[in-house]
Amino acid sequence: MSVFRARCPFFFSETRVTSCCENVSWPVRELTTIDSSVAPSILPLTVREPVMIRTSVPVVSALTVFLLAALVWAATVAPSKRRTAAMRQVRRFMAKNHSTSVRSTMIDMKTMLLWLLPLAAFAQQPTVHFENLKQLTQGGSNGESYWSPDSKRIIFQSTRDGRTCDQQYIMNADGSNQHMVSTGKGVTTCGYFTSDNKHIIYASTHEGGEACPMPPDRSKGYVWAVYPTFDIYLATDAGKIVKKLTDTTGYDAEGTVNFKTKKIIYTSLASGDLELWTMSEDGSGKKRITNAEGYDGGAVFSRDGTKMVWRAYRPDTPDKVAKYRDLLKENLTTPMKMEVHIANADGSSAQQITNFGCASFAPTFTPDGKKILFASNKNKCDSSYFDLFLMNLDGSGLEQVTDYGKFTSFPEFSPNGKYLIFASSYQSKGNYEFNIFRADWKP
């Protein structure tokens, strides 16, 4: 059974300048002899021997061509944050190089290569967004970690203490004082703090039975159960349930809270399809805000409460629509083809901003609201190899943030903007080990 059912049905899927300088000839302008005593070692062996090279222009022109090529590289290959420095170095070298002698030209070319090659490696290094990475949990299956409003605590779900499915836990921001805050019955998912920093919400099946629900029937392929006994509950941060916030037939889960507007956004089957809804923190004012056939889930608001981002699956052929509907009748869905969508907070002006044909999910806004961080297996579709990616709000400017070669997902920034937490199998000791990590975030 997947331990991160509502947001991540993917944890347990099966994965599976060389050149030759001899016989170089152009229309003759001058004849130059290169003595082996001055030929730099970077040249091929054939050039280190005395050889006659015919050129139609002075040898310095070859260097100029080389430098122009380097300038093109600096302008096109180097990442934007490194590009200015790279171009400045190339121009500076070109400005001071006026030598026309073969000896000085060759020495200058060697010097140029010596600093250009490290510069090329430096310029192509990805921007480092993490510092002081710290593992907060030690073993077991941990995921879906989210911050308290004061950035001092974290709520997360975990399968531990001899249990076979997820319960909700709270810990301090440094990983200390981990303790369970759900009932210990059924299965839970998607815990989140409310705006007063004294309460939490989470989805649970405990009213439908104390045991973990039966896992989905995998004879139908890689499917994910949307248990009809999932409802969303409001509880104190000590674990006492205060109120049941949803009470409709079918799946209600995946709730997150905007601390500014005090609104909850969640996924519900109340309409007969898996759509996004909003409600107040006390469960009042429920409103459906998406209306497109297919699964909509894993939604979060921007910090100012004006936008939302989520994952969605849109069956786009009659066969896919029929399969989606048939599975939904059995409280199942297929999670491996999802794209990231963005809209205004009321659901208007919705647009799809990824198109990888893979599974992209767990999106969240950066602290300044200008970019989206999300998880995707776009580098290896239909696998459990997920990494974090950063993009602009329109989907442009895609940048890979992690490259751990395993599962990494569920990123969330602390309200104070200083930290990022995420779940990952990085440095795990077993196939089913996923831990919570915290890092200093560098935009």
Beta strands, then each sheet from edge to edge (+ up, - down):
strand 1: 30-34
strand 2: 51-55
strand 3: 130-135
strand 4: 141-147
strand 5: 153-159
strand 6: 167-172
strand 7: 179-180
strand 8: 188-193
strand 9: 199-204
strand 10: 224-225
strand 11: 231-236
strand 12: 241-244
strand 13: 252-258
strand 14: 263-268
strand 15: 275-280
strand 16: 287-288
strand 17: 296-301
strand 18: 307-312
strand 19: 332-333
strand 20: 339-344
strand 21: 351-352
strand 22: 360-365
strand 23: 371-376
strand 24: 387-392
strand 25: 399-400
strand 26: 408-413
strand 27: 419-424
strand 28: 435-441
sheet 1: 1+ 2-
sheet 2: 3+ 28- 27+ 26-
sheet 3: 4+ 5- 6+ 7-
sheet 4: 8+ 9- 11+ 12-
sheet 5: 10+ 19-
sheet 6: 13+ 14- 15+ 16-
sheet 7: 17+ 18- 20+ 21-
sheet 8: 22+ 23- 24+ 25-
end
